[in-house]
């Protein structure tokens, strides 16, 4: 507290110093979260007035999986030299997974990325952030039970969205592990165990699962059985081991979702990627200051996005599946995940815009239209 007071008292003198900027950003972020939370009641009132429209959504079950610090450049499913994604590669080759080839993040850090991905706010519309309906709010208004399972802490805006869910399972209690640098056994297999332990809900359900993924420190993200590339040699080896473990986790989550919980559609995306040559990190400021000078920094915004569907869903929605396959090479940023999920769940207007839904034949954004870092950087400069 004393440090904060001392830094705050000197902002006028040193407003451009790192600590002053950090404090200002923290205050701004806190105010945004409080404003967003305060507006929740208003958003829900509006949704309640439109329930007669929203209730026409599909009766299926769906899943949205949020990956963490997952760079597609280190996934064999995207052509990486090491076999880091054996399950995903096999399923994608067999046409059971539809893999987007050009997925990008809208930001360089988790909170900034997900506050757009999980709400109606994106880089291409004029919706104010505080008024942006969340995926949890609209799913509930449309008659879905929402199950939120997270292996991350709940003290940010993503936690605020998660705490709206009907059923919540917060599996990571290590609030003191600020930098995630402890080998504290909080592996993502906790999510598998959670899915095994809970009963299938009696009504249509949206499952939202937030992984700990490959966030640094990488060698803390997987058990010793997955030490395929010796992590004592380099950070890169440890990162690749974490990607391999993520693939194992997703193979089990996928099996449970489709077999135990009768999910009709699943969407996986990462919040952001990682720079793996210079400093092994991510971050908005780091990206913005370095992406033009160092090509490897661009990996921070290059992410995996993929879909999987039940046979029943594919048979009943051939046009959607065809659209998605036709759009596999199209460029897409993850702030449009919200509209894409509404398209899958067939939740109607006025809270859905098909031009932002990559499963729709109305998806209309081109590479020249797309941005990252909340609109500050052209996507075509990040290739």
N, C-alpha and C positions, 0 to 999 in steps of 0.2 A: 504493500500500500504506500509506503514511504517513497519507493522508487517511482510509482505512478504519479504521486503528487509532485515530486521533483521534476519529472519529465514534463508534466503538464504546465508547471510554472514557467518553463523555459521555451514553450512552443513559439511564443512571439519572437524570441531571439533566434531560435534554431528550428524554424518550421520545416526546413528541408532536410534535417537530419533523419537518419533511419528510425531512431526511437520515437521522434516526434510524429513521423508519418505513420508508424505502427500504431501509436496511441490514437491518432486521428481516425485511422482505418477501423480500429477496434470500436471506438465510439460510434462511428457511422454504421458499422455492421450491427451493433447492439440496437441502435435506434431503428434500423430496417427490420430486424427480427421482431421488436416490440410492436412496430406499426403493422407488420404482417399478421401477427397474432391478434392484435386488437381488431383488425378487419375481418377476422374469421367469422364472427357472428353475423356480420352483414352479408358475407359471401354465402353462408349457409341459409340465411333468410331468402335470398334471391333464388338459390337452388330449390328450396322448399316450395317456392311459388311456381317453379317450373317442373314439379314432379310429374305432372300429367304428361309432359313431353318425354322426360327422361325415363319414365317407367317402360317405354317401348323398347328398351335395349335388349340384347340377346340374353338367353338363359344359361349360357355356358360358363365355365370356370376358366380363369386366366391367371397368368403369372408374369410378373415383372421382376427381373433379376438385375441388381445393380453391382457391377464389378468395381474393383478399386485398383487404381494405378496399373491398368492393364494396357500395355503397348502392343498393338497388333504386329509391329515389326519384329517382335520376338515370339511369334506364334507360328508353328509349322503349318497351320491351316491357311496362313497368309504367305507362305513361301519361305519361312525362316529355315536356316540350315539345320538346326537341331530339332529333334522330334519332341517338342514341348507340348503339343496338343494332340496326342494320338486318338483320343475319343472324338474330339471335335472334327478332326480331319477325316476320320472314317465316316462319321455321320453326315458330314457335308458332301463327301464323295458319293454317298449312297442316296443323296437327295432327301434325307430326313431332316437336314438342317439347311436353311436358306441363309447364306452368309453375305452380308453387305460388304463390298470390296472397298468402299471409300467412305467409311464412317469417321467423323471428327467430333471432338468435344467443342463446346461453346466457350470453354474457359480453361485455365491452367491449374485450378485447384478444385477440391471436392465441393465445398459449400457453394461457390459461385456457379459451378456446373449444374449441380442438382437442384438449386433453387429455381432454375429455368426448366430443367428436364422434367421435374415433377409437378410443374404448374403450367397454367395457360400462358404465362409470360414467355416470350422468346425474343430473339434478336431482330425479328422481322415484323413484329406487330407493335401497336401503341398501347397495349394494356399496361396499366401501372402495376408494379410488383405487388403492392399491398392488396390490390383488387383481383389478383390472379387466382382463380379457382385451383385447388390442388387436385391431384389425381385421386387422393383419398376421399376428399369431399364429394367430388362428382360421382365416384363409384358408389358411395353410400347413398347419395340422392337418387341413383339409378337402380337401387334395390340390391346392390352387391354387399355381401359381408366382406370386410377387409381384414386380412390377416397380415400382420407386419412382423417379420422375423429379422433381427439385426445382430450382427457380430461387431457392431461399432457402438460407441457411446452415444448418448442421446442429448448432448448439451449444445446442439447447434440447430440451424433451421431445418435440417433433415429430421432431427429428432422431434421438432414441433409438428412436422407433417405426420411423422410416424405415430405420435401420441394421439392422433385423431382416429386411429384404427380401432375396429371392434375387438380384435384380439391382438395382443402385443407380447412379443417375446424378445426381451433385451438380454442378450447372452454375454455381453462383454461388460464386466463391472470394473475394469481397470482404469478408472478415471485419473489415477495418478500417473499412468503411463503415457504422458503427454506426447512423447515422440515415438511411441510404439517400438521402443528399442529394448524391451525386455523379452526374454524367452519365457513368457508367462503361460504358455500352453493354450492360448486363446485361438486355436486353429479353427478353420472354417468347418471342420467336421462336427462342430457343435450344432451347426445348422442342420446337418443330416440327422443327427440324433434328435433334434427338436421336431423335425418333420416326422420321424418315426414314432414319436411319443404322442403327438396330438391327433385327435379324431377328425375325420372329414366333416366339415360343417354341413348342416342340413339344407342350406340355401346356396344360391349361386355365389361364388367367392372370387375375389381378387387377392392373390398372394403377392406380397411385395417383400423381397428378400435382399438384404444389404450385406454383402460380403466384406471381409477385411482384406481379402485378395492379396495383392503384391505390394502393399504399402511398406516403405522402409520402416524398420530395418528388414531387408528381404529375408535374411537367414532366421528371422523370428516368425516367419509366416508358414512354415511347413515342418512336419516331424522329420526325424532323422531318416526314416524309410525313404524319403523323397530326395535325399542328398545324392542325386544322380551325377551331377557335376560338382566337384569338390568345392564347397563354398569357402574353403580356406585360401584358395588361390585368387579369387577375384569377386568383386561385387556382381559382375555380370553372371557368373556361375550361380550365385545365390538367387539372383533375380530369375534366371531361367528355371531353377528348381521350384520357385514359387509359382511360376506360370504352369509348370507341369502339375503341381499340386492343385492349382485352380481347375485344371482340366479334369482331374480325378473327382474333385468336389462337384463340378457341374454335371459329370456323368451320373453321379448318384442323385443329385437334386432332380435332374431331368427324369430319371427313372421313377422316383417317388412321386413327382408331380403328375406324371401321365398315368402311372399305374395305380397308385393309392388314392390320389385326389381327383382323378378324371379330368385333368386340365385339358382344355381344347386348344389353347394357344399360349406360347411362352415367348417372351422377348428378353434377350440379354443385351446389356450395353455397359460400357465402362464410363466412369465419371471423367477420366482423363488418362493419358499415357504417362510416359516417363522418358527423360533424357538419360541415355545410358553410355555416353562416351566422355563427357566433360566432368560433370559434377554428380551424376547419378541422382537426379532430383526433378521436381516439377515446381510450378509456381507461376503466378500471373506476371509479376514484375520481372522475374528471371526470364521468362519466355519473351516478354515484350522487349527487353533490353538486348536479347541475344539471338533471336530467331533469324535475323537477316545476316548475321555474321557466321553462325555455326549451323549447318544443316541438321545436325543431330538434335538440336533444340526443338525442331519442328515435330519430333516424335511425341512431344508432350500432348499434342492435340490429335494424334492419330490413334483411333481406338477401334476395338472390335464391336460389331453389332450383329446379332444373328437371331433367327426366328425358328421355332419348331411348332408343328401343329398335329393334332390328332387326325386320324384318317377320316373320322366323321366330319370334322371341321373342313378338311380339304374337299370332301365330296360336296358339302353344302355351300361352300364359298369358292367355287372355281375361279371366279373373276378376280377376287382378292389375291389368291395364290398366284395367278397369272401376272397380275400387276406387280406383285412383289418380286417375282422372278425376272420380269422385264426391267425392274429398277435396281437389280443387284449391283450394277456398275455405276449407278447414279451417285452423285455426291450428296451427303446428308450430314447435318449436325445434330447432336443429341438433345438440343433444346426443343426439338420437334418430337421427342418421345411421347410427350403428353398427347398430342393430336393423333399420333400413330396408335397409341394404346386405345384411344377412344374409337378409332376406326376399327380396330380388332374387336372391341367389345360392342361395337355398333351402338354407341351412345350418340344420340342425334343432336342437331343444332339446338340452341344458339351457342353452345360451348365448344364446338368442334369446327375446325376449318380444314377441309379436305386438301387444300393446297399445301399443307404442312404434313400430310400423312403419306408416307412413302408406300403404303399398301394401296393407295388410291390412284386411279388413272387421272385424277386432277392434280396430283403432285406436280408443282410447276417451277420449283426453284432450280436454277442452274448454277454451275460453278461460279460464274460471275456475280450471282446474287448473294452467295453465301459468305458468312463472316465467322470469326471466332473472337475470343477475348471480349465478349459482350459487345460485338459490333466494331471494335477498334481496328481489327486486322482482317484484310481480305483473305479468304480461304485459298485463292489461287496463288497467294504468296507463300503458302505453307506446304506446297507439294514437294 
